[in-house]
Amino acid sequence: MSTNALYLGREWNIDHDQRVKVNDAELRYAVLGSGEPILCIHGTSIADSLITPLRFQPRLLEQYQFISYYRAGYNGSTLEKSSLSIEEGAEHARQLLDHLGIQKAHILGFSFGGVIAFQFLLSHPERAHSAMLLEPYLPREAPEGVQANIDAYTRAMALYQAGDKLGAAQRYMEDVCGPSFLGAVEMTGPLDVWKRVEECVDTTFTVDFPAISSWGFRMSQADLMVSRKPTMPVLAVMGHDSEAAMPGFRETQRFLMNWLPQAERCGIMNATHGMQSMNPLAVGEGLLAFLKKHPM
């Protein structure tokens, strides 16, 4: 595997060819490799933006078992109602592990999926051996970050309401991750990645965004809201350029490092919020080092 080029042939999509019924949904999932299990929880819009880029770090897939699933409403995973809370998303993750007979796993979550992973640690701490949080999109509280998020949402929603669904998704990605992110997605995702995104935009705007808005957790109130802090090893990963693209990620990183005394940090060079699409080799290297340090 080259350290300077991302090459796996023509197509490196992973077929999520298995299904499981969970509360109010049916999830498509895939199990890859063998070893200690890692549950992958993807973010909004691009359901293939976590496990697929990690294929460029083959040592991960050679040494660990990855369980990747499409969250309800994404890429053929169904949702039988019009809303799904963050807590319900964490429950789906638990039910998938139950279905697979896995009592404890490493939990890997990115962005909105990082929020679900964080809630999983609060709701089901006994099921997580460790957690790797790639910039979990916890609700911002600092004024600059709040306003930047409102502006990004408003611009994207205007396009969505005008009927330009793909344009809405891409506008939001550009505002959050910077303009170079879209090209990175095309080179690290499936060949039909934008078709998949367009088909799932309704879930992003009508399910995910309302869920994060109505989620009750607040970083400034964490000690009052959480009766027992997660004690498992936690890796807080941040792109070196994320704050330059959009304010708010440094606030979350600081919270994780201050609130969780066991948290470790990992910086990804030449990457913003979409780090595993922009620099999958570095993300994979960081995850592998952390996993080796905290074996089951």
Backbone bond lengths (Angstrom), bond angles and torsions (degrees), N, CA, C in turn:
res aa  C-N    CA-C-N  psi(-1)  N-CA   C-N-CA  omega(-1)  CA-C   N-CA-C  phi
1 M - - - 1.464 - - 1.524 109.97 -
2 S 1.325 116.99 123.31 1.453 121.51 179.13 1.525 110.91 -68.56
3 T 1.324 115.94 148.00 1.461 120.08 175.14 1.517 111.24 -94.76
4 N 1.326 117.28 1.27 1.461 120.95 -177.44 1.519 113.38 -118.86
5 A 1.317 118.34 -12.34 1.453 121.39 -179.01 1.522 109.66 -136.00
6 L 1.329 115.36 149.93 1.461 121.46 177.10 1.521 107.88 -104.15
7 Y 1.317 116.18 103.98 1.460 120.37 -174.16 1.516 110.55 -140.01
8 L 1.327 115.68 124.32 1.464 121.39 173.48 1.521 111.32 -136.07
9 G 1.313 117.14 12.64 1.452 120.39 -175.51 1.516 110.24 109.94
10 R 1.336 117.18 -147.14 1.462 121.28 -177.48 1.528 112.80 -84.48
11 E 1.310 117.05 -47.60 1.465 121.61 -173.93 1.517 109.48 -132.15
12 W 1.327 117.13 134.46 1.470 119.41 178.95 1.520 111.72 -128.05
13 N 1.323 114.91 31.13 1.449 119.50 174.92 1.522 110.76 -68.67
14 I 1.322 116.52 151.58 1.464 122.95 176.09 1.520 109.03 -109.84
15 D 1.299 116.18 122.76 1.462 121.36 -177.71 1.525 109.87 -77.35
16 H 1.312 116.48 114.20 1.471 121.72 175.66 1.531 107.07 -87.22
17 D 1.312 114.76 84.62 1.463 121.30 -166.57 1.519 114.29 -100.71
18 Q 1.327 117.87 8.26 1.461 120.52 177.78 1.521 109.37 -116.56
19 R 1.328 116.06 157.60 1.463 120.87 -176.63 1.523 110.53 -134.20
20 V 1.329 114.19 149.38 1.462 119.97 176.51 1.523 108.15 -142.93
21 K 1.325 116.90 138.80 1.461 122.18 176.05 1.517 109.11 -87.45
22 V 1.330 116.06 126.60 1.453 122.61 175.18 1.528 107.36 -126.03
23 N 1.296 117.65 -178.24 1.464 120.44 -178.82 1.526 111.22 -57.76
24 D 1.321 116.50 119.04 1.467 122.99 173.24 1.526 113.91 62.23
25 A 1.326 118.02 20.25 1.458 119.68 -178.31 1.520 110.38 -162.90
26 E 1.319 114.85 162.52 1.459 122.18 168.51 1.522 106.75 -126.75
27 L 1.325 116.42 126.52 1.454 121.42 -173.58 1.524 111.52 -106.81
28 R 1.308 116.00 136.07 1.460 121.62 169.02 1.526 108.39 -87.26
29 Y 1.322 116.44 137.56 1.463 118.54 -179.07 1.522 110.70 -148.18
30 A 1.316 114.70 166.47 1.463 122.12 177.53 1.514 108.47 -138.69
31 V 1.321 116.37 147.72 1.460 122.77 175.76 1.523 107.39 -120.85
32 L 1.324 116.24 122.64 1.453 121.27 -176.49 1.519 110.03 -123.33
33 G 1.315 116.68 136.26 1.446 121.49 173.21 1.513 113.38 76.48
34 S 1.313 114.84 -171.53 1.463 121.46 -179.45 1.521 108.09 -143.64
35 G 1.320 114.86 160.02 1.458 120.60 -177.90 1.519 110.13 121.76
36 E 1.311 116.83 -159.45 1.461 120.87 179.32 1.527 109.46 -61.94
37 P 1.339 117.53 133.36 1.470 119.87 -174.35 1.521 112.93 -77.84
38 I 1.328 115.13 140.93 1.462 123.31 175.95 1.525 107.53 -125.68
39 L 1.321 116.99 119.20 1.459 121.47 178.34 1.518 109.09 -92.65
40 C 1.344 117.09 123.59 1.462 122.94 -176.60 1.519 110.29 -102.37
41 I 1.338 117.10 127.64 1.461 122.26 -179.69 1.530 107.85 -121.41
42 H 1.322 116.36 110.97 1.467 121.38 -173.75 1.532 111.84 -80.93
43 G 1.324 115.17 168.27 1.450 121.60 -178.56 1.514 113.26 -89.32
44 T 1.343 116.45 -156.83 1.457 120.72 179.71 1.530 110.53 -82.84
45 S 1.290 115.01 160.71 1.467 124.70 170.17 1.524 114.36 69.63
46 I 1.339 118.57 -55.52 1.473 120.97 -174.23 1.519 108.85 -110.44
47 A 1.318 116.35 96.87 1.464 120.53 -177.19 1.516 112.39 -71.94
48 D 1.325 117.70 -13.96 1.461 121.93 -178.79 1.522 112.40 -103.32
49 S 1.332 117.41 15.96 1.463 119.28 -172.90 1.518 113.94 -94.47
50 L 1.329 117.90 13.98 1.461 119.37 177.52 1.524 110.70 -119.32
51 I 1.314 117.29 -67.17 1.457 119.45 -176.48 1.532 111.97 -68.86
52 T 1.334 118.19 -35.02 1.465 119.96 -175.63 1.531 112.26 -65.19
53 P 1.326 120.46 -49.99 1.478 118.61 177.19 1.524 113.53 -62.36
54 L 1.347 117.10 -29.26 1.462 118.99 -178.16 1.530 112.36 -67.84
55 R 1.313 116.90 -12.42 1.472 118.97 175.25 1.523 111.86 -62.85
56 F 1.323 116.54 -19.06 1.466 119.39 178.68 1.524 111.70 -75.66
57 Q 1.321 117.49 -6.36 1.464 121.83 173.98 1.539 106.88 -113.98
58 P 1.337 117.98 78.47 1.464 121.37 -170.98 1.522 114.16 -61.30
59 R 1.317 118.04 -24.72 1.471 118.85 -179.58 1.525 111.34 -62.21
60 L 1.325 117.00 -30.20 1.463 120.16 176.66 1.519 110.77 -63.66
61 L 1.332 116.42 -51.20 1.459 120.91 -176.69 1.527 111.58 -70.63
62 E 1.318 116.58 -23.19 1.466 119.38 178.50 1.521 112.29 -78.12
63 Q 1.325 117.27 -25.14 1.462 120.15 -172.06 1.529 114.44 -112.11
64 Y 1.340 117.24 -10.75 1.460 120.14 -176.70 1.522 110.16 -134.77
65 Q 1.328 114.85 160.22 1.462 120.85 175.21 1.526 108.37 -99.59
66 F 1.317 115.99 119.35 1.458 120.69 -179.72 1.519 110.29 -100.97
67 I 1.337 115.65 128.00 1.454 121.85 173.18 1.516 106.72 -109.10
68 S 1.330 116.18 109.13 1.456 121.99 -179.98 1.519 108.52 -111.88
69 Y 1.320 116.76 134.53 1.463 119.32 177.57 1.514 110.27 -136.26
70 Y 1.324 115.13 151.46 1.452 120.47 173.03 1.520 108.07 -86.98
71 R 1.317 116.11 122.65 1.454 119.54 179.71 1.525 110.88 -62.42
72 A 1.317 116.12 159.12 1.473 121.69 -176.24 1.527 110.67 -52.98
73 G 1.325 115.35 127.34 1.455 121.44 179.79 1.511 114.57 95.76
74 Y 1.331 117.83 -4.06 1.461 121.96 -177.98 1.524 111.76 -113.64
75 N 1.338 115.00 133.96 1.471 122.83 169.39 1.524 113.87 48.63
76 G 1.324 116.57 43.47 1.464 120.29 176.15 1.509 115.13 95.00
77 S 1.322 118.47 -8.66 1.459 120.33 170.28 1.525 107.59 -77.03
78 T 1.317 117.37 130.82 1.453 120.82 -172.10 1.528 111.25 -93.11
79 L 1.313 115.06 160.73 1.459 122.60 172.98 1.516 106.87 -136.67
80 E 1.320 116.66 124.20 1.457 121.60 -171.49 1.525 113.47 -92.73
81 K 1.331 117.35 8.31 1.456 121.18 176.32 1.509 108.74 -145.33
82 S 1.320 117.16 176.96 1.459 120.56 -171.38 1.517 114.09 -89.21
83 S 1.317 118.07 -6.87 1.460 120.21 -178.04 1.520 109.72 -143.65
84 L 1.320 115.14 161.30 1.458 120.99 177.30 1.524 107.55 -154.11
85 S 1.312 116.43 119.88 1.460 120.30 -176.99 1.522 111.20 -78.63
86 I 1.320 115.91 166.30 1.451 121.36 175.48 1.530 109.83 -60.54
87 E 1.318 116.32 -42.20 1.470 120.38 178.77 1.522 111.63 -62.20
88 E 1.327 116.60 -39.42 1.470 120.00 177.92 1.519 110.84 -68.41
89 G 1.329 117.41 -34.58 1.460 120.05 175.47 1.516 111.70 -63.21
90 A 1.337 116.83 -40.24 1.463 120.25 176.58 1.520 110.95 -66.04
91 E 1.321 116.75 -34.77 1.462 120.33 177.53 1.522 110.92 -66.63
92 H 1.325 117.91 -37.63 1.463 120.67 175.21 1.523 110.69 -58.06
93 A 1.337 116.21 -43.06 1.466 120.30 179.03 1.526 110.32 -60.96
94 R 1.325 116.58 -43.38 1.466 119.65 178.98 1.521 111.14 -63.25
95 Q 1.317 117.19 -41.88 1.463 120.18 -178.89 1.521 111.86 -66.54
96 L 1.321 117.09 -33.69 1.463 119.42 175.50 1.525 110.38 -64.82
97 L 1.326 117.63 -43.66 1.462 119.99 176.60 1.525 110.76 -62.07
98 D 1.322 117.49 -40.07 1.465 120.76 176.72 1.522 110.70 -59.24
99 H 1.322 115.49 -45.28 1.464 121.07 -179.51 1.523 111.45 -58.98
100 L 1.323 116.22 -36.62 1.463 121.28 -178.59 1.531 112.65 -87.08
101 G 1.322 117.06 -2.87 1.459 120.64 -179.99 1.519 113.07 71.55
102 I 1.326 117.25 27.57 1.458 122.20 -178.88 1.525 108.85 -100.97
103 Q 1.317 117.03 116.42 1.455 121.27 -178.04 1.521 112.83 -81.65
104 K 1.325 117.22 -30.16 1.453 120.52 -177.54 1.523 108.98 -149.42
105 A 1.328 115.82 139.20 1.464 120.29 -177.60 1.519 109.94 -144.31
106 H 1.326 115.56 161.43 1.456 121.15 164.61 1.535 106.66 -75.77
107 I 1.324 118.06 137.45 1.459 122.06 -178.29 1.522 108.93 -110.68
108 L 1.338 116.30 123.85 1.456 122.68 -179.35 1.523 108.51 -119.40
109 G 1.330 116.96 118.74 1.455 120.40 -178.95 1.512 111.98 -134.67
110 F 1.331 115.43 142.74 1.468 122.24 -179.55 1.522 110.53 -121.40
111 S 1.339 117.09 131.18 1.458 123.86 172.15 1.528 111.20 56.78
112 F 1.333 118.30 -118.56 1.467 120.40 176.28 1.522 110.33 -61.06
113 G 1.325 116.53 -37.18 1.461 119.81 174.62 1.511 111.93 -64.53
114 G 1.338 116.68 -28.33 1.461 120.24 174.66 1.509 112.07 -68.41
115 V 1.341 116.97 -31.27 1.461 120.98 174.74 1.525 109.89 -65.69
116 I 1.329 116.34 -45.18 1.463 119.93 177.53 1.526 110.17 -63.10
117 A 1.331 116.65 -40.44 1.466 119.84 177.25 1.521 110.89 -62.39
118 F 1.331 117.04 -41.75 1.463 121.20 178.50 1.528 110.39 -62.13
119 Q 1.337 116.95 -43.13 1.459 120.35 177.29 1.525 110.96 -65.11
120 F 1.331 116.90 -35.17 1.461 121.20 176.16 1.523 110.37 -58.59
121 L 1.329 116.75 -40.68 1.464 120.57 179.19 1.524 111.14 -64.76
122 L 1.331 117.01 -33.10 1.451 121.02 178.91 1.524 111.86 -77.91
123 S 1.332 116.63 -40.51 1.466 121.28 -175.01 1.523 112.90 -84.21
124 H 1.331 116.93 -35.39 1.469 120.74 -173.59 1.532 110.51 -135.07
125 P 1.319 118.52 56.60 1.470 120.23 -175.25 1.522 113.38 -61.14
126 E 1.332 116.85 -28.10 1.464 120.18 -178.98 1.522 112.52 -70.33
127 R 1.342 117.16 -12.95 1.457 120.76 -177.97 1.522 112.34 -97.41
128 A 1.325 118.06 -4.99 1.464 121.64 -177.34 1.525 110.22 -111.41
129 H 1.326 116.56 115.91 1.469 119.55 173.94 1.523 110.38 -74.79
130 S 1.326 115.74 -37.74 1.460 121.24 176.82 1.519 107.60 -155.14
131 A 1.327 115.52 170.09 1.466 120.19 177.19 1.515 109.64 -138.19
132 M 1.327 115.52 138.05 1.455 122.68 175.71 1.523 107.00 -120.16
133 L 1.320 116.95 108.27 1.456 123.12 -172.61 1.523 109.35 -107.14
134 L 1.316 115.95 110.55 1.459 121.87 178.65 1.528 107.95 -91.95
135 E 1.308 115.57 94.36 1.463 122.76 -179.72 1.535 112.28 43.63
136 P 1.328 117.51 64.76 1.468 119.49 176.69 1.522 109.79 -59.00
137 Y 1.324 116.61 135.18 1.462 120.91 -171.82 1.526 110.24 -85.32
138 L 1.347 115.70 61.39 1.451 120.58 177.80 1.529 109.41 -65.64
139 P 1.335 118.14 145.04 1.471 120.39 -177.10 1.526 111.98 -56.28
140 R 1.323 115.28 125.73 1.456 120.44 179.30 1.535 110.70 -68.48
141 E 1.320 115.41 153.51 1.456 120.21 176.59 1.527 112.24 -128.69
142 A 1.315 118.27 -28.62 1.465 121.04 176.27 1.527 109.10 -66.24
143 P 1.335 118.56 136.41 1.472 121.41 -173.18 1.527 114.81 -53.62
144 E 1.334 117.62 -41.51 1.465 119.78 -177.88 1.522 111.34 -63.35
145 G 1.340 116.21 -42.76 1.453 119.93 179.10 1.514 112.36 -69.06
146 V 1.320 117.30 -40.05 1.463 121.56 178.02 1.517 110.47 -59.96
147 Q 1.344 117.16 -47.58 1.458 120.93 -177.48 1.530 111.38 -66.17
148 A 1.323 116.92 -40.76 1.468 119.65 178.55 1.519 110.90 -61.33
149 N 1.326 116.67 -39.58 1.455 120.03 179.51 1.522 111.16 -68.77
150 I 1.333 117.25 -40.83 1.466 120.77 177.41 1.524 110.70 -61.52
151 D 1.314 116.31 -44.11 1.463 120.33 -179.44 1.528 111.15 -62.43
152 A 1.328 116.65 -43.89 1.468 120.19 179.76 1.530 110.80 -63.06
153 Y 1.310 115.79 -44.10 1.471 120.36 179.51 1.528 111.03 -63.76
154 T 1.339 117.05 -43.20 1.462 120.98 -177.47 1.520 111.24 -63.86
155 R 1.323 116.95 -43.58 1.465 119.91 179.36 1.528 111.03 -64.08
156 A 1.318 116.73 -42.38 1.458 119.92 -179.52 1.525 111.41 -69.09
157 M 1.318 117.46 -40.74 1.454 120.76 -178.74 1.527 111.49 -64.36
158 A 1.322 117.57 -34.83 1.465 120.20 177.61 1.524 110.74 -60.70
159 L 1.324 116.88 -41.69 1.468 120.50 177.32 1.521 111.18 -68.63
160 Y 1.323 116.44 -40.35 1.465 120.63 -179.84 1.527 110.83 -62.02
161 Q 1.311 116.49 -45.03 1.463 120.95 -179.49 1.520 112.18 -68.64
162 A 1.336 116.24 -24.41 1.466 120.48 176.75 1.524 112.30 -82.32
163 G 1.335 116.75 -3.56 1.451 121.09 177.43 1.511 115.39 96.89
164 D 1.324 117.66 -0.96 1.466 121.24 179.32 1.532 108.52 -91.59
165 K 1.312 116.25 80.66 1.464 120.12 -172.31 1.525 112.43 -68.39
166 L 1.311 117.27 -47.06 1.453 119.31 179.55 1.528 110.23 -65.36
167 G 1.325 116.86 -41.55 1.450 120.09 177.83 1.515 111.91 -60.05
168 A 1.334 116.84 -36.88 1.465 121.15 178.66 1.517 110.84 -64.33
169 A 1.325 116.16 -46.03 1.466 120.33 -179.86 1.521 110.67 -63.35
170 Q 1.319 116.77 -44.70 1.458 119.78 -178.07 1.527 112.04 -69.87
171 R 1.330 117.25 -34.82 1.468 120.11 176.82 1.523 110.32 -61.75
172 Y 1.329 116.12 -43.44 1.460 120.00 179.82 1.529 110.73 -65.26
173 M 1.325 116.59 -42.54 1.468 119.98 178.48 1.524 111.49 -60.99
174 E 1.331 116.18 -43.21 1.461 119.31 179.80 1.523 111.51 -63.12
175 D 1.333 116.70 -41.74 1.458 119.85 179.99 1.519 112.08 -65.72
176 V 1.320 117.01 -36.50 1.465 121.02 -176.66 1.526 111.42 -83.77
177 C 1.318 116.83 -40.69 1.466 121.17 -171.17 1.526 114.46 -108.70
178 G 1.325 117.97 -12.02 1.451 120.55 -175.98 1.524 111.31 93.27
179 P 1.334 118.18 156.98 1.468 121.96 -173.55 1.513 114.93 -64.98
180 S 1.326 118.79 -25.53 1.468 119.76 -178.55 1.520 112.26 -73.01
181 F 1.331 117.54 -12.70 1.457 120.65 -178.02 1.520 112.13 -65.19
182 L 1.327 118.39 -37.81 1.461 120.65 -175.40 1.524 111.41 -62.50
183 G 1.329 116.40 -41.33 1.460 119.05 177.07 1.514 112.14 -65.54
184 A 1.332 116.61 -35.89 1.459 120.47 177.85 1.523 110.73 -64.11
185 V 1.323 116.80 -39.38 1.465 120.74 178.60 1.528 110.48 -61.61
186 E 1.316 116.86 -42.70 1.460 120.20 -179.00 1.521 111.75 -63.95
187 M 1.322 117.91 -29.30 1.455 120.75 -176.68 1.522 113.62 -94.58
188 T 1.324 118.28 -9.79 1.470 120.03 -179.80 1.520 112.68 -122.24
189 G 1.325 118.00 -4.33 1.455 121.56 179.25 1.514 111.99 -104.91
190 P 1.329 117.45 -178.16 1.462 120.92 175.32 1.527 111.35 -61.36
191 L 1.313 117.05 159.40 1.454 120.73 179.76 1.523 111.24 -60.28
192 D 1.318 117.67 -34.71 1.461 121.50 -178.45 1.526 112.13 -100.13
193 V 1.334 116.91 32.95 1.455 120.78 -173.13 1.522 112.74 -58.44
194 W 1.352 118.25 -39.58 1.463 119.42 -176.86 1.521 111.76 -73.48
195 K 1.313 117.30 -30.72 1.464 120.08 174.20 1.532 109.56 -64.03
196 R 1.316 116.69 -41.51 1.461 120.81 177.99 1.529 111.07 -64.14
197 V 1.328 115.62 -41.91 1.462 119.46 179.18 1.520 110.61 -62.11
198 E 1.325 116.31 -46.52 1.466 120.10 -177.95 1.526 111.87 -60.15
199 E 1.313 116.63 -36.25 1.460 120.70 -178.59 1.527 112.10 -72.07
200 C 1.334 117.62 -17.46 1.471 121.13 -175.16 1.525 113.45 -111.20
201 V 1.324 117.27 4.21 1.461 120.00 -174.74 1.521 112.02 -59.91
202 D 1.333 117.68 -36.63 1.465 119.52 -179.96 1.526 110.90 -58.07
203 T 1.328 117.33 -39.58 1.467 120.12 178.34 1.521 110.54 -63.90
204 T 1.326 116.48 -42.11 1.463 119.82 179.47 1.522 111.42 -58.66
205 F 1.344 116.33 -47.89 1.457 120.43 -171.66 1.523 113.52 -85.75
206 T 1.322 118.36 -29.46 1.471 119.59 -175.09 1.522 113.84 -105.54
207 V 1.340 117.50 -12.12 1.461 120.40 179.65 1.527 110.92 -118.25
208 D 1.328 117.07 -55.87 1.468 120.30 -174.55 1.524 112.41 -68.06
209 F 1.317 117.20 -50.98 1.469 119.18 -177.29 1.527 112.21 -60.90
210 P 1.340 119.57 -45.81 1.471 118.40 175.61 1.526 112.68 -62.51
211 A 1.323 117.84 -33.15 1.470 120.41 -179.21 1.519 111.02 -64.64
212 I 1.318 117.36 -43.69 1.462 119.22 -178.60 1.526 110.29 -71.62
213 S 1.338 116.71 -31.38 1.466 119.87 178.83 1.521 111.75 -68.41
214 S 1.330 116.64 -34.92 1.466 120.46 -176.49 1.529 112.95 -93.47
215 W 1.332 117.02 -5.26 1.465 120.12 178.35 1.521 109.24 -64.76
216 G 1.304 117.77 134.53 1.455 121.25 -171.79 1.509 115.92 -82.47
217 F 1.331 118.83 -13.13 1.465 119.93 -173.97 1.523 111.68 -69.06
218 R 1.335 115.62 137.77 1.451 122.17 174.03 1.520 109.32 -134.27
219 M 1.308 116.41 131.29 1.456 120.44 -176.10 1.529 111.75 -58.35
220 S 1.326 117.39 -40.59 1.463 120.74 -177.30 1.517 112.72 -69.03
221 Q 1.333 117.11 -17.47 1.461 121.84 -178.41 1.525 112.22 -111.36
222 A 1.312 116.85 14.60 1.465 120.94 -171.74 1.525 112.54 -57.36
223 D 1.311 117.40 -42.97 1.462 119.79 -177.42 1.522 111.76 -66.04
224 L 1.320 117.32 -30.29 1.456 120.80 178.71 1.525 112.14 -81.55
225 M 1.314 116.67 -29.30 1.463 121.37 -173.95 1.523 113.20 -88.65
226 V 1.328 117.36 -24.58 1.473 121.15 -173.90 1.524 108.49 -113.66
227 S 1.324 115.60 119.74 1.464 119.89 -177.62 1.518 112.54 -75.56
228 R 1.332 116.85 -28.62 1.470 120.71 178.63 1.519 109.11 -141.91
229 K 1.298 115.20 121.59 1.458 119.40 179.55 1.530 110.75 -69.44
230 P 1.318 117.13 147.93 1.463 119.47 171.32 1.529 109.85 -60.70
231 T 1.314 116.09 137.21 1.469 120.04 -177.59 1.527 113.13 -113.96
232 M 1.334 117.37 -5.14 1.460 119.97 179.19 1.526 110.47 -70.52
233 P 1.337 118.05 159.51 1.470 119.58 175.88 1.534 111.11 -57.46
234 V 1.330 115.86 137.55 1.466 121.59 -179.22 1.526 108.85 -132.38
235 L 1.328 115.32 132.26 1.458 121.60 174.94 1.525 108.49 -108.29
236 A 1.325 116.79 121.19 1.465 122.65 177.77 1.521 108.19 -102.36
237 V 1.335 116.25 111.50 1.459 121.78 -173.59 1.525 109.44 -107.16
238 M 1.330 116.23 135.23 1.466 120.81 -179.42 1.514 110.49 -140.00
239 G 1.325 116.77 138.01 1.454 121.18 173.20 1.511 111.04 -72.63
240 H 1.314 117.04 137.65 1.464 120.55 -178.20 1.524 112.33 -61.21
241 D 1.333 117.28 -27.55 1.460 120.72 -176.30 1.525 113.10 -105.17
242 S 1.330 117.40 8.29 1.466 120.20 -174.98 1.519 112.61 -62.85
243 E 1.322 116.98 -44.72 1.463 119.96 -177.34 1.522 111.46 -66.50
244 A 1.339 117.48 -30.19 1.462 121.25 178.32 1.515 111.23 -69.32
245 A 1.335 116.70 -32.02 1.461 120.58 179.47 1.515 111.30 -77.61
246 M 1.342 116.37 -38.30 1.467 120.83 -179.17 1.522 109.13 -158.97
247 P 1.319 118.76 127.51 1.472 120.62 179.14 1.523 111.54 -66.11
248 G 1.326 116.11 148.18 1.460 121.30 174.51 1.510 114.78 127.31
249 F 1.316 117.54 -26.27 1.464 119.71 -176.41 1.529 111.72 -73.39
250 R 1.314 116.98 -32.74 1.461 119.67 177.78 1.534 110.26 -67.37
251 E 1.322 116.83 -35.23 1.461 120.92 177.15 1.525 111.05 -60.09
252 T 1.320 116.25 -44.48 1.460 120.45 178.94 1.523 111.26 -66.73
253 Q 1.322 116.70 -43.30 1.463 120.51 179.92 1.526 110.72 -60.27
254 R 1.318 116.35 -43.58 1.455 120.12 179.23 1.518 111.27 -64.12
255 F 1.331 116.53 -39.22 1.465 119.67 177.85 1.522 111.17 -60.45
256 L 1.317 117.08 -48.43 1.463 120.36 -177.84 1.523 110.91 -61.35
257 M 1.322 116.86 -42.19 1.458 120.22 -178.17 1.525 111.99 -70.64
258 N 1.327 117.20 -32.09 1.466 120.40 -179.36 1.528 112.35 -82.93
259 W 1.316 116.59 -37.32 1.467 120.68 -173.51 1.525 111.90 -80.84
260 L 1.319 116.50 -33.14 1.459 120.88 -177.74 1.526 108.99 -109.38
261 P 1.314 118.66 102.54 1.470 120.28 -176.12 1.520 113.94 -64.00
262 Q 1.350 116.98 -18.73 1.458 119.99 179.47 1.526 112.83 -91.60
263 A 1.343 117.39 -4.23 1.463 120.57 -175.16 1.522 111.09 -65.41
264 E 1.322 115.26 142.44 1.452 122.96 174.46 1.521 108.15 -115.25
265 R 1.310 117.10 156.14 1.458 120.34 -176.46 1.514 111.63 -116.39
266 C 1.303 114.39 150.45 1.469 121.31 178.86 1.521 107.79 -142.50
267 G 1.325 116.48 124.96 1.460 121.34 178.30 1.516 111.19 -104.30
268 I 1.330 115.72 138.83 1.462 121.50 -179.59 1.525 108.53 -111.99
269 M 1.316 115.94 114.57 1.454 120.95 -178.50 1.524 111.38 -73.82
270 N 1.321 115.70 153.87 1.466 123.18 176.99 1.521 111.90 55.45
271 A 1.338 116.94 41.77 1.456 120.90 -178.18 1.517 110.49 -152.15
272 T 1.324 114.86 148.07 1.450 122.21 171.64 1.529 107.61 -106.99
273 H 1.334 116.57 -149.56 1.456 120.87 -176.03 1.529 112.34 -58.47
274 G 1.295 118.10 -31.69 1.466 120.36 179.52 1.509 112.20 -85.94
275 M 1.304 116.57 48.15 1.461 122.46 -166.76 1.516 114.50 -59.51
276 Q 1.335 118.42 -40.90 1.461 118.70 -175.68 1.525 112.32 -74.39
277 S 1.335 117.62 -17.22 1.459 120.83 171.04 1.519 111.03 -85.29
278 M 1.323 116.72 -32.12 1.455 121.23 -174.95 1.525 113.14 -87.11
279 N 1.323 116.53 -32.50 1.460 120.64 178.98 1.532 109.38 -146.27
280 P 1.321 116.94 67.13 1.467 119.56 -176.19 1.515 114.15 -64.15
281 L 1.329 117.49 -29.16 1.459 119.70 179.41 1.524 110.56 -64.36
282 A 1.334 116.68 -43.43 1.457 120.23 -179.64 1.525 111.21 -69.21
283 V 1.336 117.13 -41.66 1.462 119.78 177.91 1.524 110.10 -60.57
284 G 1.319 116.40 -46.52 1.457 119.94 179.42 1.520 112.09 -61.63
285 E 1.317 116.73 -39.33 1.462 120.96 178.85 1.527 110.89 -63.19
286 G 1.339 116.76 -42.97 1.456 120.66 179.20 1.510 112.15 -65.80
287 L 1.332 116.55 -43.93 1.462 120.01 178.67 1.521 111.31 -61.89
288 L 1.315 116.60 -42.31 1.466 120.65 -178.45 1.530 111.08 -63.67
289 A 1.312 116.54 -42.04 1.469 119.45 179.40 1.529 111.12 -63.33
290 F 1.320 116.19 -42.05 1.459 120.18 178.62 1.523 112.22 -65.19
291 L 1.318 116.48 -43.97 1.465 120.70 -179.83 1.533 111.06 -63.41
292 K 1.319 116.78 -39.21 1.472 120.16 178.15 1.521 111.33 -65.47
293 K 1.312 116.20 -32.06 1.464 120.57 -179.71 1.527 111.79 -74.49
294 H 1.351 116.60 -25.99 1.466 120.57 -174.75 1.535 110.58 -127.11
295 P 1.323 117.32 65.72 1.473 119.61 179.74 1.513 111.27 -71.32
296 M 1.304 114.93 157.30 1.464 120.14 175.76 1.524 109.55 -72.34
